Amino acid sequence: MPSRKFADGEVVRGRWPGSSLYYEVEILSHDSNSQLYTVKYKDGTELELKENDIKPLTSFKQRKSGSSSSSPSRRRGSRSRSRSRSPGRPPKSSRRSASASHQASVKETKRELLEVKLTPLVLKPFGNSIGRYNGEPERIERNDIPPRSIQEKPHLSQESSYVSTQYSLRPRREEIKFKEMDSKEEEVVTKGPVSSRTFEVTATQTKDLEFGGVPGVCLLMLGLPVFLFLLLLMCKQQDPSLLSFPPSLPSLYDLWETRVFGAYLLWFFLQALFYLLPVGKVVEGTPLTDGRRLKYRINGFHAFILTSVIVGASLFWGVELYYVYNHFLQFALGAVVFSVALSVYLYARALKAPRNELSPASSGNAVYDFFIGRELNPRIGAFDLKYFCELRPGLIGWVLINLVMLLAEMKFQNRAAPSLAMVLVNSFQLLYVVDALWNEEAVLTTMDIIHDGFGFMLAFGDLVWVPFIYSLQAFYLVRHPNEISWPVASVIIALKREY
């Protein structure tokens, strides 16, 4: 192993690539394999130089001269140079004054520095991308944006092939921020997982759309409400089997009542009021594309406790909560109408949202973006619409509907106590909801929050699908009792415990 000539931290003179100029540098490290020294210039530039391009300071000591009024002349055969003159300055035959010589030397040095041209390093092409030095092998394909000028120093891999192999420029800092980007560069899409794009500027993306694209989302937006009402109508029949499919359609009065819709709005805004209460801790979400981290108040479990107190007080005062069961189809239709109206509002406000606030899942197609959501974090002041709807109205409403079905079963089947099957359904699903509300902070890392926008998909899912589909078991048991024994119930509880 050859010995190195210069030690780390030693101040020497290094030749600037492509010129004959030597400048004062500091040795940072030495690569024993490539025999290259990593040096740092006074302006912060770090380069890798060969050993024969580095000279000790003693080689550039100023030669003594008898005259102090003139700059020392270069002598043929001498390797020492004046520190007051540019290293590449040709010798002058005429003598000048000290001040004139110094000014001319400074101008000449600046001119030569400005004329230094670095030979661009040419990388081997790899698909349609240029690999940047980021600690990863060059074989990994990345659709990075190439540097726009020589001043923006690119990240280069040491394994790349260069046209000029004499020098290798490699900035030590891994992240270099561009000061500006062209409109064409903003349209470039970086494909990869969400976590790798957290701090990258993303724009309207051209990619394969989920759910079958525009035809698929149109089918979902039309089919999901129809599927919901088919299930509810089937559960209300005396014989809910495929032999009695399709169920008879109800009248318009059985589907819509303004008072029921008002009751649903009261429930929604009551939960919004609980969300705004200054209780619970405030946490930060995951970083957005611009580096910001939104703040969220974690008080979902508090809202659940307050709701339980209100429901308990209502039962104590004799409020007949099974009213919800008698008008269940009307509540479901009211929730569908409200979710559609909310989706229209969300899409309209997203048209004015800045680009950095759009969802990575948005595509630029109006129909698809209406379904998937265009804006990532729609907020009215500090009120986060998506985060609120994710757990509060639908999830807590699911528990309330299950309780209503338990009371309705006792009333319509003349039972003094609910059936064991109904108790198990309420208990298991209550445990699920309480666990979600107790660990509410975990929802900030889900795909719904960090990737999907807030549109019809989440609005319908949170406000309609969760409370009215997930409660189908309890809704079915009201009119179709299913008696189970305690041994069977014990096996079910044991299986649930293992799960």
N, C-alpha and C positions, 0 to 999 in steps of 0.2 A: 504494500500500500504506500504510494508516494506521500512524502511529508508535505505539509502545507507551509507556505512561505509567510503568510500573514495571519495574525491571530484575531479572534473575535473582539470587537471593540476598538481595534487599532485604526487610527486616522491616517489615511494615505491619499494618493492622487489616483483617480480613475479616469480612463479615456471615455469620452462620450461617444456612443455608437455612431458610426458613419462619418466621423470627423477626426481631426488630430488634436482636439481640445482635451485638456486634462483639468479635472476639478477635484476639489477636496471632498472625500467621501469617508464614510465610516463602514468598516467591515461588520456585517451582521452575522453571517454564517458561511459555511463552506460545505459544498456537496462533494463527498469523496468519490462518488460514482462518475459524475459529469465533470469533476474538477473545476466547477464554477463557483465564484465567490458572489454572494448576495451582498450588495453594497447599497448605501443610502446617501443620496446627495443632500445638500443643505436645504433644498426646496421640498424635501420629502419624497422625491422620486426614488424608487427602489428598482435596481436592475441586477442582472446576473452577468458578470464579466469574467473573461479568462484571466489567468494569472499574469500573462505577458502584457495585458492591458492595464495592469495596476503597478504603480511605482511608489516607492517610499517617499516621504516628504523631503528627505535629505537630497534626493535627486533634483529637487526644484528650488534649492536654497538660492537666494539672490546673491549674485556675484558682487563683490565689493568693487566700488568705483571711486576714483579720486574726485570726481565731480558730482556734487549734490544737486546741481541745477538742471541736469539733463538725465533722461532715462538711459539706463545701460543698454549698450548695443549687443546684439547677438553675435556670438563668435562661432565660426565654423568649427565643427568637431566638438563643441561643448554641449552637454546635455542639460545644463541648467538654464532656466529661463527667468525673466523678470516677473515678479508677482504683480507688478503694476501694468503689465501689458498682456494682450491676448496671446495665448500660446501659439496660435497659428499666424500671427502677424508677421509679414515679411520685413526683413531688416531695412532700415532707412540710412541713407548716406549722410543726410543732413541732420544736424543736432537742433533740438528744439528746447524751448524753455520747459521747466518742470510742469507748470500749470497747463500749457498748451499740449504737452505730451500726454498728460493724464487725461484731459478731455478727449483727445483723439483716440487714446487707448480705450476709454469707456465706450465711445461711439463704435469703434471697430469691434469691440467685444459683443455689443448688442447686435450689431449687424450680422456677425458670424453666428450668434446664437439663434437669430431669427431664420437664418438660412439653413440651419441644420434640418435635414429631412430624414426621418426614420423610414427604413424600408418596411412596408407592410408585410406582416407575416401571413402567408397564405395557408389555410387549413385544407386538408383533404375534404372534399364534399361528402356529406353523409345525408342522403335523402334531400329534404328541403330545409334542413336545419343546420345551424352552426353550433357546435358544442362549445359551451362556456366552461371555464374552469370553476367547478364548484365542489371539487372533492369526489366527483363521481367519474366512473369510466366513460371514455368518449363514445363508447358504442351505444350508450343510452340515447335514444332519439328525443330531442327536445325542440319544440318550435319556438325558440327564443328569438327576440328581436335583435338583429345585428347592430353594432355601434354605428352611429351616423357620421362620425368624423374621427380624425386621429386624436383629437383632444379628449374624446370619451374613450378611456382605455378599456379595451376588451379583456374579458377573462379568457385565457388561453390554456390549453392542456399541454403538459410537457410531452405527451406522447404524440402530438401532432407533427406532421411533416412540414417543414418550413422551406421557403425558397431561399431565405437567408438564414443559415443555421449558426451564424457566428454569435448572435445575441438572442436572449430570450427575455422578453418583458413580461413580468407577472406581478401585478399588484397584490400586495399582501392582504388587503381588506377584501372580504368575500362579496360584499354588497356595494355596488356602485349605482347611485341614483341618477337617472337621466333628468336633465333640466327641462326638456321639452320633448314632445312626441308629435309626429305628424298625424294627420287625420287617418292616413292609410295605416299607420302603425297601430292606431287605436282599434282598427277593425280586425287586427290579427288575433286569432283565438289560440289560447294555450290550453291544450287538452290534457287532463289529468285529474286526480282526485281533488276533492275540495280542499283538504288540508294543505296541499302543495300550492294552492292558488290564493292563500289567505291574504297575502300582502301584494298580489299582482293586480294591475289594472285590467279589468275585464270589460268587454264591450258586448254588443249584440252578437250572439253566437250562432254559427251555422253548423248544425249537427243533427244527428238522428233524434227525432222527437220521441218522447216516451208515450205510452198508452196508445200506440198506433197512430200518432200524429193527429192532425185535425179531424179526420173521420172518426178516429177512436174516441177523442174527447167529446165530440158531438154526441156519439152514441152513449157515452157515460152520463153526460149531463141530462139527456132525455130518458135514459133507461133506469138510472138509480132511483128517482122518485117513483117511477112506475113499479119497480121491484119492491120498494118499501111498502107501498099501499097493497100490493098483492099479498105480501106476507102478513100484514096486519089483518086484511080481510079474510085470509085463510084461517088465521088463528081464532077469529070470532065465530067461525062456522061450527055447527055441532059435530060435523065429521070433517076435520081438516086433513083430508088426504088428497092424493092426486086424482082419485076417482071423481071428486067434486070440484075439480079445476076446470075452468076458471070460476072464481067466486062471483056472485051477483054484485053489480056495481051499485053503490049507494047513491042517494039523491044528493043534489047540491047542498041542501040544508044540512045533511049529515056530514058534509065535508068542510063547511065554512060557517063560522059564527064570529062576528066582530068582537063580542065580549071575550071569547076564548083567545082570540089574537091579542086583545089588550092584556089578558092575564099572562100570556107568554112574554109580551114586552115588559110587563112589570117584573117578571122573574129575571129577565136579561139585565135590566137596569139596576135591579137590587144587587145582583152579583157585581156589576160594574162599580156600584157604590162601595161594596166591601173591598174591591180591588184598590180603590183610591184611599182607603183608610191608612193613616201613617203608623201602621204596626208591621212588625216583621223586619228582617234585615234587608239591606239593599246590596245586591251583588252585581258584578260586571259580567257581561256576556262574552262570547268569543270575539276576537278581533275582526273588524270588517275589512273590506278591501283598501280603505284609506287609513287603516291603523286605529280607528276609533273603536271604543268598546262601550256599548250602550249599557245603561244601568236598569236593573229590574228589581222590583220589590217582591220579596218572597213572603207572601201571606196567604197562600191558598188554603193551608190547614186552618188558619184563623177564620177564613171565610166559611169553611166547612163547619166549624164549631158554631159560628153565629147563625148559620142556616139551620143547624140542628136545634138550637135554642128556639128559633122562631117556629119551626115545625112542631116542636114539643109544646110550645105555648098554644099553638093553633089547635092541637089535639085536646089539650086541657080545656080550652074554651068551647069545644064541641064543633069545630069546623070539620065538615065532611070532605075529607081529602080524596075519597073515591070518586069525587066529581071529575077528577082527571081521567079516570078509567072510562066513565060514561061519554066523555068527549075526547077520547084518545086520538081518533082520526082527525078531528078538528085541530087539536094541538099539533099533530104531525104536519098537517098542511100549513098551519101558521108558521111553524119552524122552517118549512121549505120556502115559503114566500119571503120570510125575513132573511134567510141565507142568500137567496137570489138577489134581493134588494141590496144587501151588504156587499155582494160580489160586484154588482154594477157600480156602487160607490167606490169600492177599492180600485177597480180598473180605471174609472174616470180620474181619480186623484193621482194614480200612478202615471198617467200621461204627462203630468207636469213634474214628476219626480226627477232629480238629477240622475245621471247615468251611474254614478257610483253607489246609488241607493237601490238599484234594480237587482232582482234576483238572478243568480247564475243560471237558473233553470229557464228564464224567459227566452223567447225565441225571436220576437219581433212580429209574429203572426198574431193578429187581434184575437181570433177565436181560441187559439192555444193558450195565449197569455191570460185570457179571461178565465180559463179553467185552471191553469197551473199557478197563476199569480204573477204579477209583473213587479210589484214593489216588495222588497225583502222584509222591511221592518216598518210598515205603515203605523204612524203614531199621530195622535191628536194631543199635542203638548207632550206630557210625560206618560200619557195613556197609550200603551202598546196594544193595538187591536189584536194582532195575531197571538201574542203571548197570553192575553186575557182569554181569548176563545179556546185556546189549546186545552185548558184544564177546568175552567170555572163553570160556565153555564151548562155545558154538555156533561161533563164528568160528575159534577155534583147533582145535576138534574137526573142522571141515570140512577143514582142512589135514591133520590126522592121518588122517582117513578116506581122503582122496586118496592119501596115502602107502601106506596099507594096500591100496588097490586096485591100486596099482602093483606091490607085492610079490605080490599074489594073481595078477595077470596073468602075471608071470614064472613063478610056480609052476604054474598050471593050463595054461598054454600052452607050458611047458618052454622058456622063453626065457632066454638068458644076460643079456639087457638088455631093459629095457622098450621098448615100441613108441614110435615117434616121436609118434604121436597122444597116447599116454598122457603122454609127457614134456611136450608142449605144454599139455595140460590142467592138469597139476600146476604147471607154471611160471607160466602166466597167472593161475591162481587163487591161487597162493602170493603173487604180486606184489600182487594185490588185497588180500589179508589183511594182508600186511606193511605196505602203505601205510596201511591203516585203523588198525593198531596203532601205527605210528610217529606218525600224526597223531591220536592218541586224543583229545586235548583238543577237537578239532572236533566230536566227537559231542555235547558239552554244548550245542551250539546247534541240534541237530536237533529236529524235531517230536516224536520219540519221548520226548525228555527234558523239553522245556519245555511240552508240551501234553497228550500222551496219558498216561493213567494206566497203572499196571502191572496188567494183567489177563490173560485168556486169550489175547488177540490177540498181545501182545508175548511172553508166556511161551512159547506154542506156536511163534511165529515165530522167536524166538531159540534155543530149545533143540531144536526138531524140524525146522522148515522149512529153516532155513539149513544145518545139517550134513547132513541126509538128502535134501533136494531138490537143493541146489546141487552135490552130489557125484554126481548121477545120471550125468553123462558118464563119469566114471571107473568107476563101478559097471557101466555098460553095456559098456565096453571090455574088462572082464575076460573075459567069455564071447563077445564079438563083436568080434574083432580088426578093425581098420581101418587097413590099411597105406597110408601116404602117402609120397610121394617128397620128397627134399630141396628140389627147386624149388617144389613146392606148399607145403611147410613155410615156405620163404623168403617166399612171397607172404603167407601167413597172418601171419608175424611182422611183415612190412612193414605190413600192414593194422592189426595190433595197435599198432604203433608210432605210426601216424598217429592212431589213436583216442586 
